[in-house]
Amino acid sequence: MGTVEVVIIVAVLVGVALIFREAIVGFVKDIIDSVFNDSEIVDKLRTGY
């Protein structure tokens, strides 16, 4: 792949990320909350099981 193609792909990915920035951030926050706010997982980590 040439340099021009790589630059175009990166530009498109950055554009999509900027357009859907709020949706992406909300999605990641939901995933983090569901993982780290689950008391069963936290209890298992604390006890070592």
Secondary structure, 3 states (H helix, E strand, C coil): CCHHHHHHHHHHHHHHHHHCHHHHHHHHHHHHHHHHCCHHHHHHHHHCC
